[in-house]
Every structure is written in structure tokens, then in C-alpha cells.
Amino acid sequence: MSRQFFQRGRLVEAEELDDVIAVKDSLGRSAADVESELGSSARGQVRDAGVDDETADAFARASWIFVRPNQQTREALTTGEEIPGAEATGTVILRSNGRIGIATDALTVQLQPALSKDEAELELEAAGLTVVNRLRFAKNLYEVRATAWQDALAASVELQGNDRFVFAEPSLIEHVPGRFRPAGAQYAQQWQWRNVGTNGGTPDADVHIESAWDRTFGAGVRVAVIDNGFDVEHPDLAPGVDPLSGFLADHVGGAVFVQGTAGMPDSGHGTFCVGMVGARHNNGEGGSGAAPECSLMLLACLPDQVGTQATLARAVAYATDPSVEVPAIAPGNGADILVSSLGPNVAEWDLTSALDLALKFAATKGRQGKGLAIFWAASNGTNVDIAKDEVVSHADVIAVVRSTNQDLEDNAARGSEVELIAPGVKVLSTTSGGGYGTKTGTSFAAPCAAGCAALALSANPHLTRDELREVMHKSADHIGGPGVQYNEAGHNDDYGFGRVNAARAVALAEGLNP
């Protein structure tokens, strides 16, 4: 049956699915029970209309059941009687764009702004509309119910002729999925971003990043990754490499910092880490990083994994302000976020004064005084005391441990200095030589957390280092099951303040906008 309604002043044509109603169950019954009581299943007819399974499943999760009504149900609908156990019923329509909608008796209406609130509400009453909610972001805007009409479609057409109304539009119930999911060939394997429960995983034991991607991909944020080297020609990394990238090279008289990537050493470890932060998205390649539009400041040092903390300190200082190593670079052009996954997998790692000063320099002078947030992978050693690792337990460092696809910690370092936990067990990322693979380690949890922090900072670039740190703490999810206890401050020695939640971090950051 052909139906019409108005939307944004335009007359819209739609097709009502014959002999189909939508029922929202209020009793938690199965679809089969509702169908047997009210009629028979109409899901097949909905599919025949071209509705995909994802949409049909979404309605089912929301307790909307498509039914072919029996005689008793038809009579109840005709007389306006309540259907037992039904929170609402609606007409199912197929729109010209191929999407279905459920039209109940709900509309959104606006009356002429010249009317006072009292005058507007008298007009609504005279028109036979019941006010459900007054929306305050525009004058005389209301959610209403049109119980005197067949449904909201019919009310929309009739109210269009009432000059006291600016518009009267059906509040169609529709499937509104997330708009973005990367199209990389191996994205489905990146459970850290979207865990659907495959391979023994727990659904949603991920960093909830797809909702964050509806808001930002991290553009405008420069993330410095310090490691032994990188595959700078990797197709998922090369487009994001920042021109301020560089490396410490051996030279007569001591190492020198070389700006650029020509001659940069390669490291499978570093390549995997940086892919977790910011592998490019939607390019048909392997997958995506957490912040696929951030700028990747790649800093290579200790290429053979042997050297001094002073070398590491120089890399931290360069990330903070490149002019300290390359005077030709204008001061203040450093990174916004720093992450490193370098360090021994033993309980103890002594901190030198040089690295201590570099960390303090980054924390206080970074981002032109706002401070540089420093993420660092804690030891992979089984349940080692994190306090004995003086680098990662430094007051200016955010220590990150690894979680599994079941939202459980994986026996890494523990203690009061653990701040966050993030996916790091059998996660998929970029590998040297242009490939992709899976690896396990806190090394990969830290860049995962740093990339999520980049999304939050992109949503609110005004955040100081301390504010961003607090955002990451407050937005994290308390995971681990009922036996895991968090203290009054919201901390657990194995899980820190919880598993990173990118969507909540972005929302919280946006709420702090000045």
C-alpha cells in the first residue's frame, strides 16, 4: 500500500508492507512466543522487501518483532485496544532509499515561533496531540503522540495544512548503525577494535573505538613513537609519517640526530607498535590503527637494542621539542603524545638521571607548556612488581599492561603504578616488509592506549597532559569479572584504572571543551 508523509517540507512517498505490524515487546518474551500469541512471523516478508539481516537483527535486539497479525490482533488494532505485553505497535514502511522504518503515533512538531508556549500547547491540544516532551533547542518544538489518527504518517499529512504548524514529521523508528568501519582486508581480525566473540573472545572486550571514530580519527595530533626502528615504506604507515621523524645515528665523536627517514633502521617491533597507533584506514590494506589520521613522528634509537639511557633520553627530549637536537627546527614543534615500548622484561630497571630529567622535561615543557602525555609499556614479566621498574613507574609516565580478548589481564607487571590496561594479546598490526601479523605483549597495549588518547586529544586539543591523563583514567572500563576489586580511587593493581574505552574518552574530552 502506498503511503505519504512530510519531511523537511517535502512530500515523501513510501510503501507500507501489507499485513505486517511491528510490535515492541515489553515482557522479554522470545520472538516465537510473541508471534504465536499475536499472529505469525513476518520476518521473511521483511527480508523479501530487501531488508538486510544486520538491520533485521538490530530491530530484534531492540525487542521489535515483525508480525502478521491474527484476527484478534487485527480487531484490537482497529478498535484501539491495548495489546497485552506490547509496549508499542507500528506500521512498517519501506522508503525509496531501501530502508525500512516503523511509524507509530509519535511525531516531532514545531509551531510558529510567534506563538507563546501556552498558545502553542493550546494549539497542540486543539489538534488532538498529546505532548510527550518539549525540546528546548528551538522554540515551540515538541515530541507528541497523535492518538486520534491511524498513525503518525496520516497525522503528518493532515497537519501539513494547519498554518499554525511549521512542520509535523513522523518520528520513524529506524536502524541507525555506526557510520564508519575500516575497509581493510584484515580489519575483522583486529579484535582490539571490534570484538564480536570469535576465537574464544568475549563480545565487546575491546576499546569501543568505532563509536569514537564517528567523532574523530585523530587528525591534528602528532604521536611520537620511540622504538628501535620502523618500516617507513609500509603501505599502511608511509602516508602518515611526519616530516619531523628521525633517528640517532652513530657518528665520529658520538651519535647525532638525523631528521628524516632516509637511512632509518627497520625493526619489526617498532613497525608493529606504530601500526597499533596509526596505521592508515579505509585504503584496502591490512587494517587500521587506533588513530588512523594522526601524524606519526617515528623516532628510532638503540637500533641493535644496546645503548645508554642517555640515548633514550635524547629521543624523549627530541619528541618534546625537536629544536633541542636540531636547532634549525623552530622551537615548540614537538609531539602531542609520546609512546615507547622499549625496556627489559625483568622486574628491575634502574632509571638514570638523564632519562629522569628528559621525562620531567617532556611532562612540563611539552606542547608549549601543556605537557606531553607519556605512555610506556610495562614489563611482560609475570606478575613482577612494577615499582621495581623505575622508568615505567616514573611519576610522569602512564604505565600500560595487556588484556586478552576476554577482558582479562595477562600476567604482566602489577602494582599501584599500573595505570591502564589495553588489548595486547594476539592483536593484529603491521609487520616489516609491508605485511601484517599477530603478536602478544605489553609493547602493543601501550600504543593501543596512546592511539586512543590521540582520539581524545583530537576531540579537545586544549587538554593539558594532566587533564588527558584524567580523561583516560575516568573513561576506562572496570573489567576482570566479579572477583576483581577496584579500590575507592577506582584502581586495581592488575588492571590499573581499567581497560581503555576510546568512545568514552572522546565523549569525556569533548565535554571539557572550553
N, C-alpha and C positions, 0 to 999 in steps of 0.2 A: 504494500500500500504506500502511495506517495504521501509524504508529509512535508510541511514547511514550517520555518521559524525565522526569526530575525536575529542577526548577529552583526554588530557594528554598523547598523543601519541598512544592511543588505538582506534581501530575502534569500534564504538558504533552502535548497531542495534536499531531501533525504528520503531514504526508503525504510519504512517500518517493516521489520521481519514479521511476517504473518504468523499468527498463532504462537507467538513466543513472548513470554514475560520474563523479567529479571526479578528475582526475589533475594533480598538480603536477609539471611538467616540470623536470628538473634539468640538462638539456643545452642549453638555449637554443634548442630547435627551434621551428619555426613550428607553429601550431595544426594546420595542414593535415598536416604530417608526423607529428605525434603521433596525429592521428585516423586517418590511413591505416594506421599501424602497429598501433594498438590497437582500431580499430573504425571508427566513422564519427561525424561531428559530431552533438552533441545540443544545440547552442546554440538551434536552432529550438524544440525541446521545452521548453527552459528559458524561452524567450520566451513560448511558449504558456501556461506556468504563471503568467504575469503579471509576470515579472521585467523591469524596465526596462533600456534599453540602458546607462544610466550604471552600473548595478550589474554587468551582464554585462561591460562594458568594464573595470571595476575589477578583477574577477576575472582577466580576460585579462592585464591589466598585471602582476598578481601571479603569472603563469605557471600559473594554474589553468585547465584545459581540460575542458570537459564532453564526454563521450564515450559513445556507445552501444557497449559492448564486443563484440568479435567472440568466437568460440568459444574461441580460445586464451587471450584475456584473461580470459574468464569462468572458465576452468579454473584459471588462475593465482590468481585471487582466491579461489576455493573452497578450493584447497589451501594457500593462504598463501604461495605463491611470490612472490619479488620480481619486479616488472615492470621490465624494462630501461629505464633512463632516467627512471624515476618516483621523485621524492623522497618522495611520499606519495600515497595514494589515499583517497577518501572517498565516503560516501553523501550524496546531495543531497536535502535535505528542504525542504518548503515549510511555513512556520509559519502560525499563524492570523492573524498580522498582515500576511501577504502577502509577507514577506521570506524569502529562502532562506538556508540555512546548509549548510555541509559538515561532516558528522560523520566524523571519523577515529577513531583508537583513543585519542585524547587526552582526559583528564578532569582536572578540578580536584577534589580531595577534601580533606576535613578529618576527622580522627579526634578522639575525645573528648579534651578538654583535660586530663583527669586522667591520661592516658597519658604516660609519658616519651617522649622522642624515640626511644630504642631500642625501646620497646614498640610505638610507633606504626609504626615501619618494619618490625618483625616482622609486624605485622598486615597491612601492605601486601603483604609477600612472601607471606604465607599466603593472601591473597585473589587472588594471581596478578597483582599490579600491579607495574609497573617504575617506580621513581622517576626522574623527569626533572629535577625541581628542587624544592627546599624553599623555600617562600615565608615570609619572616621577619616579615611584618607581622601575623601571627596564629599562634597555637600550633597545631602539628600540621597545617599547611596545605601541601599538595603538588600539584605537577603530575605526573601519572603517565600511563603508557600501559597500556592494557588489551588486550594481545595475545591473551589467551585467549578473548576474546569476539568476536562478529560485528563490533561497532563500539562506540563509546562510549555510544550510546543504550541498547543491550542491557545494558551493564555498569552504567549508571546505575540501571536498573530493578531489577536483581538486588541491587546493593549497598544499595539503599534498605532492605532487610530486615535488614541487618547492624547491630546496635546499637552496634558499635564506631565506626561512621561517623556524623559529624554530617550530612554531605551528600556526594554524589558526582554531579557535574554534568558533562555533555559540554562540552568546550572547542570550541564550534562556531566554524568559520571563517566570518565574515560581513563584509559591506560596512559599514564604519564611516566615513561621509563627514563632512566638517566640518558642523557644525550650523547655521552662520549664513552667509548671503549676502544682502545687502540686496535688497529687492524694488523698488527704484526703477526707473522705466521705462527710464532710460538707464544703469543700472549696468553693463551689459555693455560699454558704450563706455569705461568707466574702466579702461583698461589698466594704469594705475598701481597699482591694487589687485589685479587678476587679469588677467594677460596670457596668453591662450591661443594667441597666434601669429597672430592676424588682422592684416590691413593691413600685412603685411610684418614683423610683430614676431617676437621670439624668445620662445617659451613660457617662462614663469616669469621673464621680465625685468621683474619688478615688486617691490614691497616686501614680498611674502609676508604680507599683512595678514589674510587670512581666518582663519589659524590663531591669530593674535593676538586676533581678535575672539571666538574661542571662550573666551578668558580675561577680556577686558575691552573695554569700548567707551570708556574714558576718563572715566567718571563720577567726580566728585570733584576733577577737575583743572581749574583756571582758566587758559585760554590767552589772553594779551593779544596782539592783532593791531594793530600800528600801521600805518596807511595814510592815504590822503587822504580816504577816506570809505567808506560802506557802504550797501547797500540793506538797511536794518534790517527791512523788511517782507517780504523774500523768504520764501516759504513754507518753504524748506529751511533758513533761518537764524533766523528770528524766534523759534522756540521755544527756541533755545539762547542767546539774547543775555543776557549777565549784567547785573544792575542797576547794576554799577559801571562800565559802559561810559560813555564821554563824549567830548567834543571841545573843542578850543581854538577859541574864538570871538573875533572882533575886538570890541574894546570901547574906549570913550574912555579913554585912559591906558594901553592895552596889552591884549593878549589875556588872556582869562580862561578857566579850565577849567570847562566846564559838564558836570555829571554828568547822565546820562540820554541818551536817543536822540531826544527831540523836537527837531527842527531840525537833526539831524546831517546833514552833507553826504553826498551819494551819490557813489560812484566805482566804475566798472566794474572797475578794477584791484583795489581793496580787496575788493569783493564776490567776485571770483574767488578771491582769496587765502584769504579766510576760509572759503569753501566747501571748499577743499582741506583745511583744518584740521578743520572740524567741522560740515559740512552734516549735517542730521539723517538718520536711516536708517529704512528699512522703513516709510515713510509713503506710498508710491506716487508720490512726487515723483521728481525727476531722477536722483539717485544717492546718494552718501554721501561724507562727509569721512573723514579718517583716524581721527579720534576723535569719532564721532557722538553721544556723550553727554557730551562735555566742556562746560564753561561758556565761552562766547565773550565775552571782555572786549574790546569794539571801541573803539579809540582813534583818533579822526580828528584829523589835524593837517595843515598845509600843503595845504588843500583845492584851491588853484589851483596847487599844485606849486612855489610860490615862497615862500621864507621863510628863516628862520635856523636854524642847528643848535641854537640855544638852545630854539627851539620844539620841535624833535625831542627834545632832552634832557629837556624838561619832560614829554613824553609817556612817555619811558622811566622817569623818576622816578615819575610817577603810576602806571604799571604796577607798579612795585616796591612803592610804599606810597601809596595814593591820598590819605592824610591830608596829604601834603606840598603838595597843591594844594587839597584840600577838607578843612579841619580838622574838619568835622563828622563825617567818616568815621573810625571807630576805626582806630588805627594797626595795621599788620600784616595788613591785608586785601587784600594785593596779589595779583598773578598768580603762578602756579607756573611758567609757561613764557612767554617773550616771543618774538615773531617779527615781523620787519619786512622788507619788500621794497622799501623806498624807497632811492633813490640814483641817481646818474648812470651811464649806460652808457659811461663813458670809463675810461681807465686810472687816472687820478688823482682822489682825493677826499680833501682835507685834513680832518683832524679838529680840531675846536675843543676848547679846554679844558673848556667847559661840557658838551659831549657826552661827552668823556673821563671827566669826573667822574660823570656820570649813569650811564655804563656800569659804572664801578667801584662806584658805589653799589648798582646792581642786583645785581652779582655778589657783593657782600659782605653786603649788608643784606637782600636779598630773601628771601622765605619764612622770615621771622623768624630770619635768620642762616644758613639752609641754602644760600642763594644762588639767584639766578634764572638759569636757563639761557637764553641769548640766541641765537636763530637769526637769521641775516641772509643775504639773497640776495646773492651775489657779482655782479660786473658781467657783463652779457651780451656785453661786447666780446670779439671773437675773440682768444683766447689772450693777453689782457692780463695783465700782471704784477700779481697780487693784492696784493703788498706795497705797491704804489703807492696802493692804496685803504686809507687809514688807518682808516676806520671798520670795514670788514668784516674787516680783518686785525688788528683790536684783540685783545689777549690774552684778553679776556673775551667775545669774540664767536665763535660757531660759524658759519663761512662755508660756504655750500651752493651747489653748482653743479648743472647739469641733465644728466639722462641721457635717452636715447632708448628706444623700445620694443624696441631690440635690445641693451640694456645697454651702450651706448657713450656716451662723453662727447660733448658737442655744442659744442665750441669756445668755451666761456665762459672766464672768468678762470682762471688757473692759477698754481700756486706752492705753497710749503711751508705756507702758511696755509689752503689749501683743506682742509676737514675732512671733509665728506660730499658725496656725490652722490645725487640723488634724481630721480625722474621729473619732467620739466618740458617735454617736447616733445609738442605736440598732446594735452595732457591735458584732460579734461572736468571742468568745475566750474560753479558758479553764476554767473549774469550779472545785472547790474542790470535791473530791470523784471520780476523773477520768472522769468527764463529760465535757459537752460543753453547752454554752448558750449564750444568747444575753443580753447586758446591755448598759446603756447610762451614760455618764459622761465625764468630762474633765480628770478624772482619767485614762481613757483608750485612750484618744487622746495623752496624754503625752508619754506613752510607744510606741505608734504607731510612733510618731515622732522620739523618741530615737532609735527605731529599724531601721528606715530609715537612720538615721545619722550613725548607725553602718555599714550599707552597704557602705556609702560614705567613712568612715574611713578605712574600709577593702580594698577599692579600692586604697586608698592612706594613708598608716599608718604614713606618715611623717607630716601630717597636725597638726598644733598646735590647741589648743582649739579655739582661735580667728579665725583661718582660717576655721575650720569646721563650726563655727557659721555663718561666712560669706557665706560659701557654701550653708548652709541651707536657709539663707535669699535670696540669689540671685537665687536659683533654684526653689523657691516656686512660685506657680501659683496665680495670682491675680484673685480671684473668687468673687462671690456675685452678679453678674449681672451688667447691665449698670448703675444702680443707685448708686453703691458703688464706692466711690472715694478713691484713694490712693494718698498720698502726694508726693512731689518731691523726697523724700527718698525711695518711694515705700512702705509706711506704711499706714495702716488703723487701727483705734482704736479697731474695732471688729475682724478684720481678721489678724492683725499683718502684716508681710511681705508676707502673703499668705498661701495657703494650700500646705502642704508638697508635693513635687514631687520627689520620690525616683530615678527615671530614670535620671532626670536632675541633681540631686545631685551627683549621681555616675559619670556621664559624666564630670561634672564640677570638681569634685575631681581628676579624672584621668588626666584631663588637667593640673592640678597643680603639677603633679609628677615631682620631681627634675631630 
